[in-house]
Each structure stands twice: as structure tokens, then as C-alpha cells.
Amino acid sequence: MTRIHCLVAAVLMSLSLNLQAEGADLYPLSSPAEQERFQALTEELRCPKCQNQNIADSDAPIAKDMREEVHRMLQQGASNEQVVDALVARFGEFVRYKPQLEPRTVLLWATPVIVVIVGLLVITLVVVRSRRNTETSSALTPEQRRRAEQILKDAEAP
């Protein structure tokens, strides 16, 4: 690797470190614990515009607004629940990765259990039917038995 390549690599690395440091300083808080709360909240909330991306990782303008709102509320002393409730009230239940169990979300939470139970019932019915069909269809009638014996005797005779 030439000196120019090394110089370019060093410059790019130093610029990327500066950008990372700027990202952390965009939302300064009073303590490292508050900074951790901010990080946890922004990772817990989903961006309304992006598909399955949290607001910490999203570059969408609405995610930036949500991060600023979280930062503002944390500076005012709001609890995590208050922050989440305010953003849910503003943007809807979609911003939660784990929706709460409420009457309107019962079906959402119960669907996996219902699917497993229905699947087990279907498997049980198929197995029972196949056993029942095997038991009833395997017995030969006397006429069929006589005919089979005759075919075997004819096959053995040279």
C-alpha cells in the first residue's frame, strides 16, 4: 500500500470518528445514566416511516423529531413510561415494538396460540382418520380372501 493510500485511509478514519462523536453529542444529557435511558428509549421505539427500524437508527425526519422529543422530555424529568405514552399518543401504537395487552390487541397476542392449537387439532384428526381407514380397509372379505388364495395357487403352479 502506498503512502497516499495510507494517508487517505487515516483521514477517512478520523472523519468517521468525528462523526460518531458528533452523533453522541447531539443529545447531551446530565448523566451517563440519562444517556443510557435515552439510548434505550430510542432503540425501543419504532420509526413510523421506516419498516421495522428504531428511531435511533433511522435517518427519516420524523425519527429525528421523535429523538428530539425523547431528549426534551428526558431533560424535563419525564419517566420512560411518560415518554413512551406521549409518543404513542402522538404517533399511534405502531411505534411500540411490543404492543400492550389491551382489548383491541388481544387477537394480536392470541393468534400464535390459536394457530398452534388449530394445527395440533388438524394433525390429530388426520392421524385418527388415517388409523381408522387403515383398520377398516385392511381386512379382506371372505370373497376377496378366496380370490387372493386362488391367484397365489395359480402363480405357484408351473
Secondary structure, DSSP 4 states (H G I P E B T S, - for coil): --HHHHHHHHHHHHHHHHHHHHHHHTS--SSHHHHHHHHHHHHHBBPSSSSS-BTTT--SHHHHHHHHHHHHHHHTT--HHHHHHHHHHHH-GGGBSS----GGGHHHHHHHHHHHHHHHHHHHHHHHHHHHHHHHHHSPPHHHHHHHHHHHHHHH--
